[in-house]
Amino acid sequence: MKIRFSNEFLIMLNSHSYSIYLLQRVIMINVIYRKYFEKSEFIRFIFIFISILLISNIFDKSFSFIDNILKRDKKTNQIKTFNL
């Protein structure tokens, strides 16, 4: 890399970029369909941006939790079972 950003917000956006990509359309369709904030585009933009960040964070944490539960054993390549 020729340029490195030390901004924590940009690093956080990078770590959630795939989930943001997946979920942005769902949020935007929902906000536009329900006609939230029709008169103020700036407030609509802020609302969509914050909600996308929150939902992508929840999405990533839930899938990392599921991934930790379903880890495979490296030697036998079988899924480890846990008593929940």
C-alpha distances in whole Angstrom, upper triangle without the diagonal:
4,6,7,10,13,15,17,19,15,14,18,17,14,17,20,18,20,23,23,23,26,28,28,30,33,33,33,36,37,37,38,41,43,42,41,40,42,42,39,36,34,35,35,31,31,33,31,28,29,31,28,26,29,29,26,26,29,28,25,28,31,29,27,31,32,29,31,34,34,32,33,34,32,35,38,35,37,37,38,40,41,44,43
4,7,10,13,16,18,19,16,16,20,19,17,19,22,20,23,26,25,25,28,30,29,32,34,34,34,37,39,38,39,42,44,43,42,41,42,42,39,36,34,36,35,32,31,34,32,28,30,32,29,27,30,32,28,28,32,31,28,30,33,32,30,34,35,33,34,38,37,35,37,38,36,39,41,39,41,40,41,44,45,48,47
4,7,10,12,15,16,13,13,17,16,14,17,20,19,21,24,23,23,27,28,27,30,32,32,32,35,37,36,37,40,41,40,39,38,39,39,36,33,31,32,32,29,28,31,29,25,27,29,27,24,28,29,26,26,29,29,26,29,32,30,29,32,34,32,33,37,37,35,37,38,36,40,42,39,41,40,41,44,44,47,45
4,6,9,12,13,11,10,14,14,12,15,18,17,20,22,21,22,25,27,26,29,31,30,31,34,35,35,36,39,40,40,38,37,38,39,35,32,30,31,31,28,27,29,28,24,25,27,25,22,25,27,24,23,27,27,24,26,29,28,26,30,32,30,30,34,34,33,34,36,34,38,40,38,39,38,39,41,41,44,42
4,5,8,10,7,8,11,12,11,13,16,16,19,21,20,21,24,25,24,27,29,28,28,32,33,32,34,37,37,37,35,34,35,36,32,30,27,28,28,25,23,26,25,21,22,24,22,19,22,24,21,21,25,25,22,24,27,27,25,28,31,29,30,33,34,33,35,36,35,39,41,38,40,38,38,41,40,43,41
4,6,9,8,8,11,12,12,14,16,17,20,22,21,22,25,26,25,29,30,29,30,33,34,33,35,38,38,38,35,34,36,37,33,30,28,28,29,25,24,26,25,22,22,24,23,19,22,24,22,20,24,25,22,23,27,27,25,28,30,29,29,32,33,32,34,36,35,39,41,38,40,38,38,40,39,42,40
4,6,6,6,9,10,11,13,15,15,19,20,18,21,24,23,23,26,28,26,27,30,31,29,31,34,35,34,32,30,33,33,29,27,24,25,25,22,20,22,22,18,18,21,20,16,19,21,19,18,22,23,21,22,25,25,24,27,29,28,29,32,33,32,35,37,36,40,41,39,40,38,38,40,39,41,39
4,5,5,6,9,10,11,12,14,17,18,17,19,22,22,21,25,26,24,25,29,29,28,30,33,33,33,30,30,32,33,29,27,24,24,25,22,19,21,21,17,16,19,18,14,16,19,17,15,18,20,17,18,22,22,21,23,26,25,25,29,30,29,32,34,34,37,39,37,37,35,35,36,35,37,35
4,5,5,6,9,10,11,12,16,16,14,17,19,19,18,22,23,21,22,25,26,24,27,30,30,29,27,26,28,29,26,23,20,20,21,18,16,17,17,13,13,15,14,11,13,16,14,13,17,18,16,17,21,21,20,23,25,25,26,29,30,30,33,35,35,38,40,37,38,35,35,37,36,38,35
4,5,5,6,9,10,10,14,15,13,15,18,18,17,21,22,21,22,25,26,25,27,30,30,30,28,27,29,30,26,24,21,22,22,18,17,19,18,14,14,17,15,12,15,17,15,14,18,18,16,18,22,21,21,24,26,25,26,29,30,29,32,34,34,38,39,36,37,35,35,37,36,39,37
4,5,5,6,9,10,13,14,14,16,18,19,18,22,23,22,23,27,27,27,29,32,32,32,30,30,32,33,30,27,24,25,24,21,20,21,20,16,16,18,16,13,15,17,14,13,17,17,15,16,20,19,18,21,23,22,23,26,27,26,29,31,30,34,36,33,34,32,32,34,33,36,34
4,5,5,6,8,12,12,11,14,16,16,16,20,21,19,21,24,24,24,26,29,29,30,27,27,30,31,28,25,23,23,22,19,18,18,17,14,13,15,13,10,12,14,11,10,13,14,12,13,17,17,16,18,21,20,21,24,25,25,28,30,30,34,35,32,33,30,30,32,31,33,31
4,5,5,6,9,10,8,11,13,14,13,17,18,17,18,21,22,22,24,26,27,27,25,25,27,28,25,23,21,21,20,17,16,17,15,11,12,13,11,8,11,13,10,10,14,14,12,14,17,17,17,20,22,21,22,25,26,26,29,31,31,35,36,33,33,31,32,33,33,35,33
4,5,5,8,10,10,11,14,15,15,18,20,19,20,23,24,24,26,29,30,30,28,28,30,31,28,26,24,24,23,20,19,20,18,15,15,17,14,11,14,15,12,12,15,15,12,15,18,17,16,20,21,20,21,25,25,24,27,29,29,32,34,31,32,30,30,32,32,35,33
4,6,8,9,10,12,13,14,15,19,20,19,21,24,24,25,27,29,30,31,29,29,31,33,30,27,26,25,24,21,20,21,19,16,16,17,14,11,13,14,10,10,13,12,9,11,15,14,13,16,18,16,18,21,21,21,23,26,26,29,31,28,28,26,27,29,28,31,29
4,6,6,6,9,10,11,12,15,16,16,17,20,21,21,23,25,26,27,25,26,28,30,27,25,23,23,21,19,18,18,16,13,13,13,10,8,10,10,7,7,10,9,7,10,13,12,12,15,17,16,18,21,21,21,24,27,27,31,32,28,29,26,27,28,28,30,28
4,6,5,6,9,10,10,13,15,15,16,19,20,21,22,24,26,26,25,26,27,29,27,24,22,23,21,18,18,18,15,13,14,14,11,10,12,12,8,10,13,12,10,13,16,14,15,18,19,18,21,23,23,23,26,29,28,32,33,30,30,28,29,31,31,33,31
4,5,5,6,9,10,13,14,15,16,18,20,21,22,24,25,27,26,27,28,31,28,25,25,24,22,20,20,20,17,15,16,15,12,11,14,12,9,11,13,10,9,13,14,12,14,17,17,16,19,21,21,21,23,27,27,30,31,27,27,25,27,29,29,31,30
4,5,5,6,8,11,11,12,14,16,17,18,20,22,23,24,23,24,26,29,27,24,23,23,20,18,18,17,14,13,14,12,9,9,11,9,5,8,10,7,7,11,12,10,12,15,15,15,18,20,20,21,23,27,27,31,31,28,27,25,26,27,27,30,28
4,5,5,6,9,10,10,12,14,15,16,18,20,21,22,20,21,23,25,23,20,20,19,17,15,15,14,11,10,11,10,6,7,10,8,6,9,11,9,10,13,14,14,15,18,19,19,21,24,24,25,27,30,31,35,35,31,31,29,30,31,31,33,31
4,6,6,8,10,11,12,14,16,17,18,20,21,22,22,23,24,26,24,21,21,21,18,16,17,17,13,12,14,13,9,11,13,12,9,12,14,12,12,16,17,15,17,20,20,20,23,25,25,25,28,31,31,35,35,31,31,29,31,32,32,35,33
4,6,7,8,10,12,13,14,16,17,18,20,22,21,23,24,27,25,22,23,22,19,18,19,17,14,14,15,13,10,12,13,11,9,12,13,10,11,15,15,14,16,19,18,18,22,23,23,24,26,30,30,34,33,30,29,27,29,30,30,32,30
4,6,5,7,9,10,11,13,15,16,17,19,18,20,21,24,23,20,20,19,16,15,16,14,11,11,12,10,7,9,11,8,7,11,11,9,11,14,14,14,17,19,19,19,22,24,24,25,28,31,32,36,35,32,31,29,30,31,31,32,30
4,6,5,6,9,10,11,12,14,16,17,16,17,18,21,19,17,17,16,13,12,13,12,8,9,11,9,6,9,11,9,9,12,14,12,14,17,17,17,20,22,22,23,26,27,27,29,31,35,35,39,39,35,35,32,34,34,34,36,33
4,5,5,6,8,10,10,12,14,15,15,17,18,21,20,17,18,18,14,13,15,14,10,11,14,12,9,13,14,12,12,16,16,15,17,20,20,19,22,24,24,25,28,29,29,30,33,36,37,41,40,36,36,34,35,36,36,37,35
4,6,5,6,9,10,11,12,14,14,17,18,21,20,18,19,18,15,14,16,14,10,12,14,11,9,13,13,10,11,15,15,13,16,18,18,18,21,23,22,24,27,27,27,29,32,36,37,40,39,36,35,32,34,34,34,35,32
4,6,5,6,9,10,11,12,11,14,15,18,17,15,16,15,11,11,12,10,7,9,10,8,7,11,11,9,11,14,14,13,16,18,18,19,22,23,23,25,27,28,29,31,34,37,38,42,41,38,37,34,35,35,35,36,33
4,5,5,6,8,10,10,10,12,13,16,15,12,14,13,10,9,12,10,7,9,12,10,9,13,14,12,13,17,17,17,19,22,22,22,25,27,27,28,31,32,32,34,37,40,41,45,44,40,40,37,39,39,38,40,37
4,6,5,6,8,10,11,13,13,17,17,15,17,16,12,13,15,13,10,13,15,13,12,16,17,14,16,19,19,18,21,23,23,23,26,28,27,29,32,33,33,35,37,41,42,45,45,41,40,38,39,39,39,40,37
4,6,5,6,8,9,12,13,16,16,15,17,15,12,13,15,12,10,13,14,11,12,15,15,13,15,18,18,17,20,22,22,23,26,27,27,29,31,32,32,34,37,41,42,46,45,41,40,37,39,38,38,38,35
4,6,5,6,6,8,9,13,13,12,13,12,8,10,12,9,8,11,12,10,11,15,15,14,16,19,19,19,22,24,23,25,27,28,29,31,33,34,35,37,39,43,44,48,47,44,43,40,41,41,40,41,38
4,6,5,6,9,8,12,12,11,14,13,9,11,14,12,10,14,15,14,14,18,18,17,19,22,22,22,25,27,27,27,30,32,32,33,36,37,37,39,42,46,47,50,49,46,45,42,44,43,43,44,41
4,5,8,11,11,14,15,15,17,16,13,15,17,14,13,17,18,16,16,20,20,18,20,23,23,22,26,28,27,28,31,32,32,34,36,37,37,39,42,46,47,50,49,46,45,42,43,43,42,43,40
4,6,9,10,13,14,14,17,15,12,15,16,13,13,17,17,15,16,20,19,18,21,23,23,23,26,28,27,28,31,32,32,34,37,37,38,40,43,46,48,51,50,47,46,43,44,43,42,43,40
4,6,6,10,11,11,14,13,10,13,15,13,12,16,17,16,17,20,20,20,22,25,24,25,28,29,29,31,33,34,34,36,39,39,40,42,45,49,50,54,53,49,48,45,47,46,45,46,43
4,6,9,9,10,12,10,7,11,12,9,10,14,14,13,15,18,18,18,20,23,22,23,26,28,28,29,32,33,33,35,37,38,39,41,44,48,49,53,52,49,48,45,46,45,44,44,41
4,6,6,7,9,7,5,9,10,9,10,13,14,14,16,19,19,19,22,24,24,25,28,29,30,31,33,35,35,37,39,40,41,43,46,50,51,55,54,51,50,47,48,47,46,47,44
4,6,7,10,9,8,11,13,12,13,16,17,17,18,21,22,22,24,26,27,27,30,32,32,34,36,37,38,40,42,43,44,46,49,52,53,57,56,53,52,49,50,50,49,50,46
4,6,9,9,9,12,14,13,15,17,19,19,21,23,24,24,26,28,29,30,32,34,35,36,38,40,41,42,44,46,47,48,51,55,56,59,59,56,55,52,53,53,52,52,49
4,5,6,6,9,10,11,12,14,16,17,18,20,21,22,24,26,27,28,30,32,33,34,36,38,39,40,42,44,45,46,49,53,54,57,57,54,53,50,51,51,50,51,48
4,5,5,6,9,10,10,12,14,15,16,18,20,21,22,24,26,26,28,30,31,32,34,36,37,38,40,42,43,44,47,50,51,55,55,51,51,48,49,49,49,50,47
4,5,5,6,9,10,11,12,14,15,17,18,20,21,23,25,26,27,29,30,32,33,35,36,37,39,41,42,43,46,49,50,54,54,51,50,48,48,49,48,49,46
4,5,5,6,9,10,11,12,14,15,16,18,20,21,23,24,26,27,28,30,32,33,35,36,38,39,41,42,45,48,49,53,53,50,49,46,47,47,46,47,43
4,6,5,6,8,10,10,12,14,15,16,18,20,21,22,24,26,27,28,30,31,33,34,36,37,38,40,43,46,47,51,51,48,47,44,45,45,44,45,42
4,5,5,6,9,10,11,12,14,15,16,18,20,21,22,24,26,27,28,30,31,32,34,36,37,38,41,45,45,49,49,46,45,43,44,44,43,44,41
4,6,5,6,8,10,11,12,14,15,17,18,20,21,23,24,26,27,29,30,31,33,35,36,37,41,44,44,48,48,45,45,42,43,43,42,43,40
4,6,5,6,8,10,11,12,14,15,17,18,20,21,22,24,26,27,29,30,32,33,35,36,39,42,43,47,47,44,43,40,41,41,40,41,37
4,6,5,6,9,10,10,12,14,15,16,18,20,21,22,24,26,27,28,30,32,33,34,37,40,41,45,45,41,41,38,39,39,38,39,36
4,6,5,6,9,10,11,12,14,15,17,18,20,21,23,24,26,27,29,31,32,33,36,39,39,43,44,40,40,37,38,38,38,39,36
4,5,5,6,9,10,11,12,14,15,17,18,20,21,23,25,26,27,29,30,32,35,38,39,43,43,40,39,36,37,37,36,37,34
4,5,5,6,8,10,11,12,14,15,16,18,20,21,22,24,26,27,29,30,33,37,38,41,41,38,37,34,35,35,34,35,32
4,5,5,6,8,10,10,12,14,15,16,18,20,21,22,24,26,27,28,31,34,35,39,39,36,35,32,33,33,33,34,31
4,6,5,6,9,10,11,12,14,15,16,18,20,21,22,25,26,27,30,33,34,38,38,35,34,31,32,32,31,33,30
4,6,5,6,9,10,11,12,14,16,17,19,20,21,23,25,26,29,32,34,37,37,34,34,30,31,31,29,31,28
4,5,5,6,9,10,10,12,14,15,16,18,20,21,23,24,27,31,32,36,35,32,31,28,29,29,28,29,26
4,5,5,6,9,10,11,12,14,15,16,18,20,21,22,25,29,29,33,33,30,29,27,27,28,27,29,26
4,5,5,6,9,10,11,12,14,15,17,19,20,21,24,27,28,32,32,29,29,26,26,27,25,27,24
4,6,5,6,9,10,11,12,14,15,17,18,20,23,27,28,32,32,29,28,24,24,24,23,24,22
4,6,5,6,9,10,11,12,14,16,17,18,21,25,26,30,30,26,25,22,23,23,23,24,22
4,6,5,6,9,10,10,12,14,15,16,19,23,24,27,27,24,24,21,21,22,22,24,21
4,5,5,6,9,10,11,12,14,15,19,22,23,27,27,24,23,20,20,20,19,21,19
4,5,5,6,9,10,11,13,14,18,21,23,26,26,23,22,18,19,18,17,19,16
4,5,5,6,9,10,10,12,15,19,20,24,23,20,19,16,17,17,17,19,17
4,5,5,6,9,10,10,14,17,18,22,22,19,19,16,16,17,16,19,17
4,5,5,6,9,10,14,17,19,22,22,19,18,15,14,14,13,15,13
4,5,5,6,9,12,15,18,21,20,17,16,12,12,12,12,14,13
4,5,5,6,9,13,14,18,18,15,14,11,11,12,13,16,15
4,6,5,9,12,14,17,17,15,14,11,10,11,11,14,13
4,6,9,12,15,17,17,15,13,9,8,8,8,10,10
4,6,10,12,15,14,11,10,6,6,8,9,12,12
4,7,9,12,12,9,9,6,6,9,10,14,15
4,6,9,8,6,5,4,6,9,12,15,17
4,6,6,5,5,6,6,10,12,16,18
4,6,5,8,9,10,14,16,20,22
4,6,8,11,11,15,17,21,23
4,5,9,10,13,16,19,22
4,7,9,12,16,19,21
4,6,9,13,16,18
4,6,10,13,15
4,7,10,12
4,7,9
4,6
4
